[in-house]
Amino acid sequence: MTRRRLGVVYLTDGRRDDLTYASAVALGLNQSREIDIHIVQAGFRSAPPPTVLRFLQAKGHRLATHTLLTVDRGLPGRGHITPTAYAKTDAIAMVSNEHDVVCYLDNDTLAVRPLDLEIAAPRTQPLAAAPDLSVSTGRDNPAFFANCDKHGLQRRYFNSGLLVINASRWIASGIPERYEAAVKAHADFCPYWDGACNDLDQCAFNIAADGSWETLPVEFNVQKSAFQTAYWDRALIRHYTGPEKFLPARAHRADRKERSVLRRIAHECRDLGLEVPSGYLGLAYWANGLRRKAERIRISRLIGQLS
């Protein structure tokens, strides 16, 4: 039987495709095996930048774009998160028949070290994901653990910015169908917060999965809450949650690893038009770290308690 390559899915509404294609190039640069990258475009059709396509092909990867007819769930966005976020299951479904393993990635993720996504594939469950470092630690929601107990939920909680899926188990699991019900109920009430919630799709994914997921090492998805900690330094993939992303690059929040990856992307894929600060920038980053020392110590302690 011919081995089918891992499929990676990005979902975009076109508003930040500088992030989408930069993320895809960073992944192609660092991924050790050849993969298929699918850009699912919600409600529009656009060709990928030619230099991005050439670079990924030269690395042995394949890049394809797909158009997803907008699925209106009648639910609003919130802040920097648009209603497109609800369509992750639709994007995954578009390519599930092409691959044994599908990896969904948010476009605000950046691979900064060599990695192999295939080793992240779930062994027995339909889904593998990394913990959400803000929620599952109680950092953002001190009542998280009490609310889980109150509503009969597991205290395990994953971040939905990276989902590694066994396609056949995922389809048979009922998770996509349960997600549709959960996302509508969650719009009115979130059991994790015991009330209103800003995590539009993520809580619904956790409710739908109902604990049927394997925990990935934190390094596969280190969210911005761990910025400038040892976890951020060891990350394979950094996830820039919140309104500030890795583009535009800024000296106070970009370390040497991040600048190195972004400069390589800017050099190889000139039609993305990336501008990366040059010269010695370590002082601004160091000063920002000094200012944030107390928060870095706190989140490091909380993450340490997860294991």
Disulfide bonds with the S-S distance in Angstrom:
none
